[in-house]
Amino acid sequence: MPEISRFLGIVISMLFNDHSPPHFHAAYGSYKISVDIFLE
């Protein structure tokens, strides 16, 4: 997965043509999250 940023052990990544809604992934050690981006 392409990395957008890496800092303090946290890796932020985002795929260009992934499923909707737009979102990014963050990982820190064994912890992982997916954060949706909603536009109003």
Secondary structure, DSSP 4 states (H G I P E B T S, - for coil): --EEEEETTEEEE--TT-SSSPEEEEEETTEEEEEE----
